[in-house]
Amino acid sequence: QAHLVESGGGLVQPGGSLRLSCAASGFTFSEYYMNWYRQAPGKEREWVAGITTIGGRTDYAEYAKGRFTISRDNAKNTLTLQMNSLLPKDTAVYYCKASSIDKWGQGTRVTVSS
């Protein structure tokens, strides 16, 4: 059964950076397009970024382009999201998810505030 564990969240000042990680197990990580999603307080969960199976293509929501970088290490079954130039509106719980697998982790909370 798929298992996803997100980490790396925390409190950061506007303009700062965070690096989120997702440890995946229970499925063949390298065979799945992987995604980051986020859910801000009182809002719907939204897609942030995605990456193809071997990392040959990355896709981003418009608000993430130029600030966030998604990457993966298939040898370590790990997905990463590097977030730079963070804004208060980036405050949310961030989740990783494999496309076509209906399983979510517990998420990692990111708070951007001065």
Secondary structure as GFF3:
##gff-version 3
##sequence-region A 1 114
A	DSSP	beta_strand	3	7	.	.	.	ID=ss1
A	DSSP	beta_strand	10	12	.	.	.	ID=ss2
A	DSSP	beta_strand	18	25	.	.	.	ID=ss3
A	DSSP	three_ten_helix	29	31	.	.	.	ID=ss4
A	DSSP	beta_strand	34	39	.	.	.	ID=ss5
A	DSSP	beta_strand	45	51	.	.	.	ID=ss6
A	DSSP	beta_strand	58	60	.	.	.	ID=ss7
A	DSSP	three_ten_helix	62	64	.	.	.	ID=ss8
A	DSSP	beta_strand	68	73	.	.	.	ID=ss9
A	DSSP	beta_strand	78	83	.	.	.	ID=ss10
A	DSSP	three_ten_helix	88	90	.	.	.	ID=ss11
A	DSSP	beta_strand	92	98	.	.	.	ID=ss12
A	DSSP	beta_strand	108	112	.	.	.	ID=ss13
###
